[in-house]
Amino acid sequence: MCKRTTVREIDILFTEGLDDFVSHSEHESEFAALDEYGKLTDYYARTLCTDYYIKGAYAKVLTDLLFDKQIHTNSQELDILFRSRLIDESNQLTSHGYLKAIATLNRKNQIDYLGLPFDEFEPTLHQQGKHRERFAQEAYSEQYEFVAYDEGRIFDFFKTCFIYAARRYLIGFGFDKDLLKTIFHQPREYGLAIQNGLLAGKPHNFYQRVGKKKCLGDNELTDRLTRAVKESISYAIKNVSFKDLLTDAARISPRLTKNHQMSACIPIHHAFHHLGEEGLRKFMAALIEHPTPDNRGWADLTAFHEGRYVGIEVKGEDKLTFSQIERLFWLKQHLPEHAKNQRISHIPLITR
C-alpha cells in the first residue's frame, strides 16, 4: 500500500473518528490498522509520525503537554491520541509523541525549544535550476573544511563500505558460505541482501537475493545468519584495516555512488581525513548498532570541520519534520559530540 493512501486513512481517524477509520481500513487496506490492544499497528503509527501533519485541537493537546500546560479537551481526542501511540495511559507524551509535539510547533518555536543555531542569510538572487541548498553549500564552504549537499547519503555509503568489509569475517562467525555464492563478489547485491534483508529483519529480502526461497521457513537458520552478520559487522568496524576498507570503497564506489547520488570523488577517505579513524569507527558503530526505523532525517548539507560532523538543514519558510527531529535526538543520544554542531540555515531566494 502506498504511503499516500495510508496518510488519507489516518486523516479519517483524526477527522471522522475511530469507527470510520476502522471500517474504511478493513475494506481498503491490505494491512491491519489496529493491533491486539486497539492501537495503531507499527506501519500506521510510523506513517502517522513521519508523513501525517497533525493540526487543530490534537496539535494543541500535544504542544500543551510539551510545555506542561493544563489540557482542555474531550475524552474522544485523548482516546485518538492514545490509540495513535502519542500519549500513554496517564495522558503523558510517549517518546514518539514528544518528537511529534516538537514537529507540530512553528519553526521559530522549534528552534527556540531545541536551542539550535539559526543562520539567516541575506536574500539571494535565484538562478534557474539552482536550489537554495547549492547556495548554502557555497556559502558554508568558506567556513568549514568540507561541505557536501548530499542529505546524509555519504553516511549510508560509509555504512555500506563497512558492511561490505564484514564479508571477510562472515564464515568465521558461522555464516553458511553456500548462501552467498551468487552475490559474494557483487557489492551492490551483497549490500542490498544484508541491509534490506537480515539487518532489517526481513529475511525474505535476503533469500530472494540469494535465490534460496526454500530457506524462508527456517527461523533457526535465519537467526543464526543474522547473528553472524551482526557480529561480523561489529568486528569489522573495530578491526578491519583502513587500507582494506579504502580498497573496498574504491572497488564498490562506481556501483554505489550513483545509487547514493554522490560523485565518485566523495568516498570514505574524506570522512577518514576529517573525522579520523577512531571517530569514523565510532560513527559507524552507532549507525549499525543503534539503527533508526529508516534512513530519513539527515540534514541537507554534510560538513566536516575540526574533527566534527556539522549537519546544516537549509530551509525556506518550512519547518523541521518529525524525521529531522528524530535524527537530531538520535545524534544527541549516540553521538553527542556531533549533535551539538547541528544548525539551521535560512536562505531566502528572490526573483526579478
LINLINJO-V850403 format. One record per residue. RES is the residue in one letter. PHI is phi as a letter, one per 40 degrees, with the letter a starting at -180 (* if undefined). PSI is psi in radians with two decimals (none if undefined). NEAR is the number of other ideal C-beta (glycine too) atoms within 10 Angstrom. Layout:
((RES | PHI | PSI | NEAR) (RES | PHI | PSI | NEAR))
//
This chain:
((M | * | 2.35 | 13) (C | c | 2.71 | 7) (K | c | -0.58 | 13) (R | c | -0.70 | 10) (T | c | -0.72 | 13) (T | c | -0.73 | 21) (V | c | -0.71 | 16) (R | c | -0.68 | 13) (E | c | -0.71 | 22) (I | c | -0.63 | 22) (D | c | -0.60 | 13) (I | c | -0.69 | 18) (L | d | -0.75 | 23) (F | c | -0.28 | 20) (T | b | -0.65 | 11) (E | b | -0.40 | 12) (G | h | 3.02 | 13) (L | c | -0.78 | 16) (D | c | -0.80 | 10) (D | c | -0.65 | 13) (F | c | -0.85 | 23) (V | c | -0.78 | 16) (S | c | -0.79 | 13) (H | c | -0.79 | 16) (S | c | -0.58 | 22) (E | c | -0.58 | 11) (H | c | -0.53 | 7) (E | b | -0.47 | 13) (S | c | 2.58 | 15) (E | c | -0.12 | 7) (F | b | 2.63 | 12) (A | c | 2.39 | 13) (A | c | -0.63 | 23) (L | b | 2.57 | 16) (D | c | -2.99 | 14) (E | c | -0.27 | 7) (Y | b | 0.10 | 7) (G | g | 0.27 | 11) (K | b | 2.86 | 15) (L | d | 2.44 | 23) (T | c | 2.93 | 15) (D | d | -0.76 | 12) (Y | c | -0.84 | 15) (Y | c | -0.71 | 27) (A | c | -0.68 | 18) (R | c | -0.77 | 18) (T | c | -0.66 | 19) (L | d | -0.78 | 23) (C | c | -0.77 | 24) (T | c | -0.48 | 19) (D | b | -0.08 | 16) (Y | b | 2.29 | 21) (Y | c | 1.99 | 13) (I | c | 2.35 | 23) (K | b | 3.09 | 11) (G | g | -2.45 | 10) (A | c | -0.63 | 14) (Y | c | -0.74 | 19) (A | c | -0.68 | 17) (K | c | -0.68 | 17) (V | c | -0.80 | 26) (L | c | -0.80 | 23) (T | c | -0.58 | 18) (D | c | -0.73 | 15) (L | c | -0.63 | 20) (L | c | -0.68 | 18) (F | b | 0.32 | 10) (D | f | 0.66 | 6) (K | c | 2.73 | 11) (Q | c | 2.31 | 6) (I | c | 2.44 | 14) (H | b | 1.75 | 9) (T | a | 2.97 | 14) (N | c | 2.92 | 8) (S | c | -0.50 | 8) (Q | c | -0.73 | 10) (E | c | -0.73 | 16) (L | c | -0.66 | 15) (D | c | -0.74 | 14) (I | c | -0.78 | 20) (L | c | -0.60 | 24) (F | c | -0.81 | 18) (R | c | -0.40 | 21) (S | c | -0.03 | 24) (R | g | 0.39 | 23) (L | c | -0.43 | 26) (I | b | 2.78 | 23) (D | b | -2.96 | 13) (E | c | -0.43 | 6) (S | c | 0.23 | 5) (N | f | 0.66 | 13) (Q | b | 2.66 | 10) (L | c | 2.33 | 19) (T | c | 3.12 | 15) (S | c | -0.75 | 12) (H | c | -0.60 | 17) (G | c | -0.63 | 22) (Y | c | -0.83 | 18) (L | c | -0.67 | 19) (K | c | -0.62 | 28) (A | c | -0.74 | 23) (I | c | -0.66 | 23) (A | c | -0.41 | 22) (T | c | -0.27 | 20) (L | c | 2.75 | 21) (N | c | 2.97 | 9) (R | c | -0.76 | 15) (K | c | -0.79 | 10) (N | c | -0.58 | 15) (Q | c | -0.84 | 19) (I | c | -0.74 | 19) (D | c | -0.77 | 12) (Y | c | -0.72 | 15) (L | c | -0.26 | 16) (G | g | 0.62 | 7) (L | c | 2.43 | 15) (P | c | 2.46 | 13) (F | b | 2.02 | 14) (D | b | 2.08 | 15) (E | b | 2.09 | 9) (F | c | 2.79 | 14) (E | c | 2.62 | 7) (P | d | 2.35 | 9) (T | b | 2.39 | 16) (L | c | 2.14 | 9) (H | c | 2.33 | 16) (Q | b | 2.30 | 11) (Q | d | 2.31 | 5) (G | g | 0.04 | 6) (K | b | 2.11 | 12) (H | c | 2.77 | 15) (R | c | -0.47 | 19) (E | c | -0.56 | 18) (R | c | -0.65 | 15) (F | c | -0.76 | 20) (A | c | -0.71 | 24) (Q | d | -0.76 | 20) (E | c | -0.72 | 13) (A | c | -0.76 | 18) (Y | c | -0.30 | 21) (S | c | -0.37 | 14) (E | c | -0.27 | 7) (Q | b | -0.60 | 11) (Y | b | 2.74 | 18) (E | c | -0.61 | 14) (F | a | 2.27 | 17) (V | b | 2.25 | 21) (A | b | 2.47 | 19) (Y | c | 1.70 | 20) (D | a | -0.08 | 22) (E | f | 0.65 | 19) (G | g | 0.06 | 20) (R | c | -0.41 | 20) (I | c | -0.61 | 23) (F | c | -0.62 | 18) (D | c | -0.63 | 20) (F | c | -0.78 | 23) (F | c | -0.77 | 22) (K | c | -0.74 | 21) (T | c | -0.67 | 24) (C | c | -0.76 | 27) (F | c | -0.67 | 23) (I | c | -0.70 | 22) (Y | c | -0.67 | 22) (A | c | -0.48 | 24) (A | c | -0.24 | 25) (R | c | -0.41 | 21) (R | c | -0.39 | 15) (Y | b | -0.08 | 19) (L | d | -0.85 | 23) (I | c | -0.70 | 13) (G | c | -0.44 | 11) (F | c | 0.21 | 18) (G | h | 0.25 | 13) (F | c | 2.45 | 22) (D | c | 1.91 | 15) (K | c | -0.46 | 9) (D | c | -0.41 | 9) (L | c | -0.11 | 20) (L | b | 0.08 | 21) (K | d | -0.71 | 11) (T | c | -0.32 | 15) (I | b | 0.00 | 20) (F | d | -0.62 | 14) (H | b | 0.38 | 11) (Q | b | 1.64 | 15) (P | d | -0.78 | 22) (R | c | -0.80 | 15) (E | c | -0.72 | 16) (Y | c | -0.84 | 22) (G | c | -0.76 | 23) (L | c | -0.72 | 18) (A | c | -0.78 | 23) (I | c | -0.87 | 27) (Q | c | -0.81 | 21) (N | c | -0.07 | 14) (G | b | -1.57 | 22) (L | c | -0.76 | 22) (L | c | -0.52 | 19) (A | c | 0.02 | 14) (G | g | 0.44 | 9) (K | b | 1.31 | 13) (P | c | -0.43 | 20) (H | c | -0.58 | 12) (N | c | -0.70 | 17) (F | c | -0.89 | 26) (Y | c | -0.54 | 22) (Q | c | -0.70 | 16) (R | c | -0.67 | 21) (V | c | -0.02 | 20) (G | g | 0.64 | 11) (K | b | 1.13 | 17) (K | c | -0.47 | 10) (K | c | -0.27 | 8) (C | c | -0.09 | 16) (L | d | -0.65 | 14) (G | c | 0.00 | 9) (D | c | 1.54 | 14) (N | c | -0.62 | 9) (E | c | -0.73 | 7) (L | c | -0.79 | 16) (T | c | -0.76 | 19) (D | c | -0.72 | 12) (R | c | -0.73 | 15) (L | c | -0.74 | 25) (T | c | -0.75 | 18) (R | c | -0.75 | 14) (A | c | -0.71 | 20) (V | c | -0.87 | 25) (K | c | -0.74 | 16) (E | c | -0.66 | 17) (S | c | -0.72 | 23) (I | c | -0.76 | 27) (S | c | -0.71 | 18) (Y | c | -0.72 | 17) (A | c | -0.74 | 24) (I | d | -0.65 | 24) (K | c | -0.52 | 10) (N | b | -0.35 | 11) (V | c | 2.42 | 19) (S | c | 2.54 | 9) (F | c | -0.39 | 15) (K | c | -0.81 | 8) (D | c | -0.68 | 12) (L | c | -0.75 | 23) (L | c | -0.60 | 15) (T | c | -0.76 | 12) (D | c | -0.73 | 21) (A | c | -0.71 | 24) (A | c | -0.58 | 14) (R | c | -0.73 | 14) (I | c | -0.23 | 22) (S | d | -0.82 | 21) (P | d | -0.52 | 10) (R | c | -0.47 | 13) (L | b | -0.52 | 22) (T | c | -0.60 | 19) (K | c | -0.71 | 12) (N | c | -0.56 | 14) (H | c | 0.07 | 18) (Q | f | 0.80 | 10) (M | b | 2.66 | 19) (S | c | 2.75 | 12) (A | c | -0.15 | 11) (C | c | 0.14 | 9) (I | b | 0.92 | 19) (P | c | -2.84 | 22) (I | c | -0.36 | 23) (H | c | -0.39 | 14) (H | c | -0.78 | 17) (A | c | -0.68 | 24) (F | c | -0.72 | 18) (H | c | -0.74 | 12) (H | c | -0.59 | 19) (L | c | -0.37 | 19) (G | g | 2.80 | 12) (E | c | -0.84 | 11) (E | c | -0.74 | 9) (G | c | -0.68 | 19) (L | c | -0.72 | 20) (R | c | -0.71 | 20) (K | c | -0.71 | 17) (F | c | -0.80 | 20) (M | c | -0.62 | 23) (A | c | -0.71 | 17) (A | c | -0.73 | 17) (L | c | -0.70 | 20) (I | c | -0.64 | 19) (E | c | -0.34 | 12) (H | b | 1.14 | 11) (P | c | 2.60 | 14) (T | c | 2.86 | 14) (P | d | -0.46 | 12) (D | a | -3.13 | 11) (N | c | 0.36 | 17) (R | c | 2.96 | 16) (G | g | -0.11 | 23) (W | c | 2.61 | 20) (A | c | 2.72 | 23) (D | d | -0.81 | 22) (L | b | 2.37 | 26) (T | b | 2.03 | 25) (A | b | 2.50 | 22) (F | b | 2.34 | 20) (H | a | 2.14 | 15) (E | f | 0.81 | 9) (G | g | 0.18 | 13) (R | b | 2.62 | 16) (Y | c | 2.23 | 24) (V | b | 1.93 | 23) (G | c | 2.22 | 22) (I | b | 1.96 | 24) (E | c | 2.13 | 24) (V | c | 2.18 | 23) (K | b | 2.62 | 18) (G | c | -1.76 | 9) (E | b | 0.03 | 7) (D | c | 3.00 | 8) (K | b | 3.14 | 18) (L | c | 2.44 | 22) (T | c | 2.96 | 17) (F | d | -0.80 | 23) (S | c | -0.64 | 20) (Q | c | -0.67 | 21) (I | c | -0.71 | 23) (E | c | -0.74 | 24) (R | c | -0.68 | 23) (L | c | -0.78 | 21) (F | c | -0.51 | 17) (W | c | -0.76 | 17) (L | c | -0.74 | 22) (K | c | -0.64 | 14) (Q | c | -0.70 | 11) (H | b | -0.44 | 17) (L | b | 1.10 | 19) (P | c | -0.46 | 9) (E | c | -0.41 | 12) (H | c | -0.50 | 20) (A | c | -0.62 | 17) (K | c | -0.17 | 15) (N | c | -0.04 | 17) (Q | c | 2.55 | 20) (R | a | 2.89 | 18) (I | b | 2.45 | 23) (S | b | 2.33 | 22) (H | b | 2.02 | 17) (I | b | 1.72 | 21) (P | c | 2.29 | 14) (L | b | 2.38 | 14) (I | b | 2.62 | 9) (T | b | 2.71 | 7) (R | b | none | 4))
//
